[in-house]
Amino acid sequence: MCPIDDGVIKYDRSQFEHSDALSSDEFYELERWRNTLYNLKLIGEYLPEKIGYGNLSQRKDYRYLKKIEKPQFIITGTQTGGLPELNGEYYTRVLDFDLSKNQVNVNGPLEASSEALTHAAVYEGNPNINVVFHIHSTPIWKGMIAENYPATAKEIPYGTLDMANAVQEIVKVNDSGIIVMKGHDDGVISFANDLDTAGKLLLQVYDKFGG
Ligand SMILES: [Zn+2]
């Protein structure tokens, strides 16, 4: 399993609805944390392939766009990891999803991150979770595995129904925390009720294990 599989969207993209750029009040809070994580290279791109990694999301109420009971959220767009700053052209909305069918209904200026279904699984798994950050770091990933942090099994690749189920098992009994994805090289997820808690969980492991 190679970390650059992040570049491949595995979900069914047939439900994409194109929209204008998002306004900054929709994403500025997320963007502030993205800047911090980008500067630490926890979000970025693999060279020379130029495959972006890292994606952030925040639960939102988009029922004015699609009336549905499922969680809805804003997420960084696909292949944006290498950009130092994101504007409204690079965030997008997830209005609906179906984990078992591998479908995501995106509304925005571009397709959602290839890992959107993993984010969806977290929100569906626990209504108290409002923020999901996914970063990549070799030392953090190795360190967390060595110290037995909560983990998804190494047989489970990212972006699959198995990953969704494994993540839900962990988040349903925790309102905040951090998970190492053993089957997704360098992949780590933090989740929490609010942005600062999710961000600080990543800064703690960054301080402990290095970037
Ligand atoms: Zn990843």
Residues whose N, C-alpha, C, O or C-beta is under 5 A from the ligand:
A	BS01	ZN	D6 G187
